[in-house]
Amino acid sequence: MAARPRTLPAAVAPVLVGTAVAVTGGTFRVGAFLAALLGALFIQVGTNLSNDYSDARRGADTEDRLGPVRVTAGGLVPPRSVLVATYVTFGLATLCGIYLVAVAGWELLVVGVLSIAAGVLYTGGPRPYGYEGLGEVFVFLFFGVAAVAGSAFAQLERWPAEAFAFAVPVGLLAAAILVVNNVRDIDTDRRAGKRTLAVRLGRDRARDAFAAMVYGAFGVLIPVAVFYSPWVLLALALVPAAAPVVRTVRTHADGPSLNAALGRTGLLQLAFCVVLSAGILLA
């Protein structure tokens, strides 16, 4: 429950895109791919565990929260156990990172350290950036730019420009997952003093931001296709699948509907990246 499986597509998806970019550059190393994939998953799970622990300590997860029960605040797991699990998970991510540094280069050490720090400081530390409305910015940077470009670097040992271009739609969809989460929790977050982007914007404008991120991810493909390949436009076939998710977030405020929308946004991002990766390989 604390690992929050519905958010894990955000970790898998960018690795697929970055690796597809590397394959078109003539390189594919199975070990580097698996290490990048597992490292991204461990960082996501570690972030979720850290968030569960830190939000409970700050009183953000109250009984009237609409989202799934948090294991720390709900008393299902002792706080110390959640904290230990966080350390173990980030430790496993570090092992993956050590392998990647050994086979690709020291640059990935910087990416890994910053990614883990971002995961911890989202709701932890003296001034968590998640409480200041910056969560979506960091998700875009680390589950978009860093994850896609870093996965490509793990294979090619260079930073291809096209990886940064493809990171934009991937990052937008990853950030959209967080927006759904924060729209759902807007009332309890406001009372707890957690000034997420949704709290700062208000429910209606946060819903508009979600729609802009989702449809913007598809829109970015058009200029990218001009400079890269029309094959990447294959992902536009998923627009009809995106529309019902956007409609749900726009029209519903109840927990079950938004919990389902969160899961569907994660699956949309994963499907988008699978199709986008196929388009990149066909280019």
N, C-alpha and C positions, 0 to 999 in steps of 0.2 A: 504493500500500500504506500509506503513512504517513497519507494523508488519511482512511483507514478509512471507506469508503462505507457500511458497515452502520450507522454511527451517524448518518448524515445525515438520516434521517427525523425525528430529534429536533429538527433545525433547521427543517425545512419545516412540520411539523405545527402548532406553536403559531401560526405566521403565518396559516395557514388559518383557525384558530378566531378569532383576533383580528380578522381581516378580515371574517369572517362577522358578528361582533358589530357592526362598523362599518356593514356593508351594511344590517342591520336598523335602524340609526339613520339611514339615508337617505343615506349617503355611500360612494362608492367611487372612489378615484383610482388609476388603473393605475400611474402612476409611483411613487407611494408604496408600493403593494403590491409591485412588482418590487424596489424598493430595500430594503424590509424583508426580503423573501425572500432576495435575494442577500446582504445584510448578515448575516443569520442563518447562511447557509451558510458564508460566509467566516469568521465567528467560530468555527463548529464545526470547520472544517478547520484553522484557525489553532491552535485549542486542541489538536487531535490532533497536529499537527506539533510544537508546543511540548512536548507530553507525550512524544512519541517522543524528542526531543532531551534533555529534562531527565531522564527516567527512565534513559536510557543513561548520562548523566553521573553519576548517583547509583548506578549499578550495579544497578538494579531489574530490568532486562530481561536475564536470564541465559539460557543455552542450553537449560535445562530448562523454560522457560516454555511453557505449554500453548496460549497464544494465537498468532495469526498472527505471523510474523517481523516484528520492528521493524527499520526500515531503518537506523537509526543504530547500534543495538547489534549488528545482524547484519552490519555493514560493507558494506551495499549502496549506501549514499550517504554521502559525507563529512559529518561533523557540521556543518561550516560551511555546506554547501549546504542542509541541513535548517533551520538557523537563518535563513539568508537567505530561504528559502521561507516560513518563519513570518512574518518581517517583511513580506514582499510580500503575503501573504494578509491579515494584519491591516491592512495599508495599504489594500487593496481594500475591506475592511469599513469603514474610516474614510471612504473616498470615498462609500460608500453612506450612511453616517451623516451626512456633511456635507449631502448632498442632502435627507435627511429633516429635519434641523434647519432647512434653508432653507424647506421647504414646510410644516412642521408646528409647530416650536417648539424652544426651547432645552432643554426637558425631556428630549428624546431624546438630547441631547449627554451628559447625566449617565448615562442608561441605557447608551449606547454605550461610554463610557469605563469604566464599572464592569464591563460585560460582557467587554471585552477584558482588563481587569486580572484578572478572575476566571479567564479562559482561561489567561493566562500564569502566574498564581500557583497554579494547581491542582497542578502539579508543579515549578514554577520558583520562584526567589526563595529567600531565606534560610530561610523556614519555610513550605514548601508545605502548604496546607490539605488536599490530597489524601492526604498522609502522616499526617494526624491524624484521619482518619475523618469529615471534613466534606464530602467530595465530593458525596454525595447531597443534602445540604442546599443547596449552591450550585447544583447542577443543577436542583433544584426551583425555586429562586428565579429563576434566569436563563433556563432553558429552559421554565419554566412561567409564573411570575408576570410577569417582565419581558418575555418574548417575546410572550405573549398580550396583556397590557395595552398594551405598547408598540406592537404592530401595530395595535390598535384606536385608540390615540392618534394614530398616523401618519395615519389617515384622518379622525378626528373632531375632533382637537385638544382632546380632553378625556378623562378617565379614567372610562369607564363602569363602574359597580359590577359588572354582570354579567360583564365581562371578567375580573375578579379571581376570581369564582366559578368560571368555566369553566377558569381557569388551574390550579385545584387538581388535577383529574383529569389534565390534560395534564402537569403537573409530576411527579405521582406516576409516570406511565408513563415519563417521561424518566429519572427517578431509578432506576427498575427496570432500565433498560438498563445503567446503571453497576453496579448490584448484580450482574447476571449476569457482567459483566466481572470484577468483584472476587472473586466466588465461584470463578470459573475460576482466577484467579491467586493464590488465598489462600496457598498454600504458598510460592511464590517471593516474594510480597510480604512474608510474615512473616520470611523469611530475610534480606530486604533492609532490614528495619526500616521498611517501608511499612505503617503501621497504618491500613489502610482500615477502613471499617465492617464488612466481612466478617471481617477479621482480629480486630477488637475483639469482634465477636459470636460468632465461631466459625461453622463451615460450616452446621450445622443451623439455628441461629437466623437466620443470614443468608438461608438459603433461606426461612424463615418470613417474614422481612421482605420478600423479593421477592414472595411470594404476597400478603401484606397490601397491598403497593403496587399490584399489578395488580388484585386484586379490589376494593381500596379505591377505585380510580379509577372503577370501575363503580358502586360503592355510593354515591359522592358525587352521582351523577346524580339519585338519587331525591329528596333534599331540594331540589336545584337545580330539578328539574322542578316541584315544588310552587310555587315562587316565580316561575318563569320560564315554562316551557311543557312539556307532556307530550311534545312532539315530540323533545326531547333524549334521551328514553328509547330512541330508535331505536338508539343505540349499544349498548344491552344485548344486541342481537342478536349481538354479537361475543364474548359470554362463552364460547360453545362453542369459539371459536378460541383463546381465552386459556387454557383449561384444559389442553390438551396442552403448552403452553409451560411453565406452572407445574409440571406433572408432570415434564417433562424436567429442569428445574432442581432439583427435589426429589430425583430418583432417579439423576442422572448426575453424575460427577465428571471424566469424560474431556474432553480438549480439543475434539475434533470435535463432540461433542454440545452442549457449552456454547457453542462458537462458533456453531453453528446456532441455538441458543436465543437468543443475542444478536441475530442477524439477524432472527429471527422476532419478538422483542420490539419491535425497531425498526419492523418492518412492521405489527405490531399497533397500535403507537401511531399510526402514520400512518393506518391504516384507521379507527381509533377517531376520530381528529380529522376525517377526511373525512366520516364518518357524522354525527358531532356537529355539524360545520359545516352539513351539510344540514338537520339538525333545527333548528338556530338559524335558518336561512333560512326554514324552513317555519312557524316560530312566529308 
